[in-house]
């Protein structure tokens, strides 16, 4: 369940891509560097398959963010840098 975020660095928005090998509950959340939840991109049951989620980062302040994907007992995190 690798997670990929493009573009990098992020300006107005980013696409989070991942593949689920089996169906189940999925949570995908963006946090700022202080650990505050900035956006919830997915929260619920998803079938196995490929997914692309959008994060609208236009209102986010420049800095470091983390996108955390949880599914099937696994957690993956991607680091994002938001620029002007």
N, C-alpha and C positions, 0 to 999 in steps of 0.2 A: 504494500500500500504506500508507494512513494508519493510525495506531494511536490508539485512544481508550481511556482508563482512567476508569472511574466506580466509586464516587463520588469526589469530590475535595473536601475531603481524605478520606483513607482512615482508617477506624477498625479494624474487625475483618477486613475483606477488600475486594477490588476485583475488578472484571471488566475484562479486557483484550479489546477487540474489534478485529478487523482483517479485511481482505478480501484474498485472494490472487487475482491475475488469471491465474496459471498454476500448475500443479503443480510441486512441487520440495521441496528440503530447507528446513526452517524451524527456527529457534532463537529462543526467547523466554525471556529471563532477566531477573530482578530483581536489581539491585545496590544496595548502600548507597552513601552519599556518599563513602566511602573506596575504592570500587571492588571491594569484596568481594561475591562471588556469594551472594545470600540465598536465591534460589529459581529452579529451572528449570521453566518452565511448558510448554514444548514443545521437543522435540529429535528431529527425524526428518522423514520425507517426509509431505507433506500435499497433497491434491488441491486444485485451484482451488475457491474458494468463500469463504463467510463463516464466521468463527470467533469464539468467545467462550471465553476461558480464565479460570479463577478463581485468584486469589492469596489464600491464607489468611494474613492479616497480623496475626492475633491475638497471636502471640508476638513480633512485630517491635517493636523499641523506637521511640518517637517520633522522627521526623527526616525527612530527605530521602532518597528512593530514586529509582532510574531503571529503567524497564522498556525493554529493548532487544530489538527484533524484527529478525532478519536473514533475508532470503529473496530469491532471484533476484538476488543481487549487490547488493541494497539494504539499508541499515540505517536504521531509524527508532527514535527514542528518545522516551519520554514521561516527564515528571517527575512524581513522586508525593510527597505530603506525608502522613506517617503521624502521626496525633494519638492521644491516649489514648482 
